Every structure is written in C-alpha cells, then in structure tokens.
C-alpha cells in the first residue's frame, strides 16, 4: 500500500524513514526539490518506505543527471517535459522484501495523475535485482553499467522506465491475476 505525502506530519514521517535509510546505506543526502511529489509505502498500516519523484529539469535541479547523462539519451532528450526523476526510493531493512509489491502500483498512480512518459533513476543495484525478480516482465531498462556514485558505498544502476509500456504490462498482469467471472445460464 502507498499514499501520497501531503501533510506536514507525512513529510516528517517520510524524512524520518529516509534518514534511517540514508544512515544505513550511506547515500548522499539531497534536499527535496520544490516540485517533488512524495509517496510513503506501508506494510500492515505502518510506514516503511519512501519514494520521491520530481520533474526532470537538468538545467534547474537534478539528483541524477550529474552522475549519469540521462539527458543525452534520445528518448529522454525528446521527452524532457514528460520525464520525472525517481529519488529517495527505499525501504527499511526489515521490510525490503515484503514491501516492494507497492512500487509499480505507485508508479502507475503517478503516471495517471501527472501524465509522466518516462522515469529515470540511479537505483541501488541490490534493489534493482529485487525489482527485476519481482517485476521481470515490466519494462525497466538498464541504460548503463552499474557504478558507484561519488561519496556512496554501493553500486547504482542507471534505469529508464517508460510508463505507457509499464501501464500496459500492469493491466495484462492484473487481468492474468483476476480470474474470469463465470456467468451461468438462466435457461
């Protein structure tokens, strides 16, 4: 389950969770962009994870383009106004395997609400592997080799997600998981 962060209390919960993840993972701390959209992930009604998305504006503010040139990719360069950066995606250690189920539905929600064409991110390598196992049929394209971002300790993978393709796959997955309803004849 997920919910969009709206209230000041939600922002405090988000910051608390992500500060704990930062401390554990040794990520570089970055401030929130003014146009950031934040989400909290829940497990059994307890907040356990975070995701921040912000419009990709490499000339104004970027959390990723300085480490990997996403803006040099044709698909991104041609769709900059419909591209969002994914940042601060993380789960508390005790919930990593359990809570990943909410990531794709959250991204689909964001796609519908904001009309996002692409998302770009530098995803933690271990988390990327977990996502690839769980969502192996979903279009998450690795666009470069894993590398260590300066100042961090673990590998990051540059990823591009095409939301319309992801949505199509999501609908197919939902149809596959929902058994057809049998209608009995009344004759």
Secondary structure, DSSP 8 states (H G I E B T S, - for coil): -EEE--SHHHHHHHHHHHHHHHHHHT-------TT-EEEEEEETTEEEEEEEEEE-BTTTB-SSTTTS-GGGSHHHHTTGGGEEEEEEEEE-GGGHHHHTHHHHHHHHHHHHHH---EEEEEEEHHHHHHHHHHTTTS-EEE-S--EE-TT-SSEEEEEEEEHHHHHHHHHHHHHHHS---------
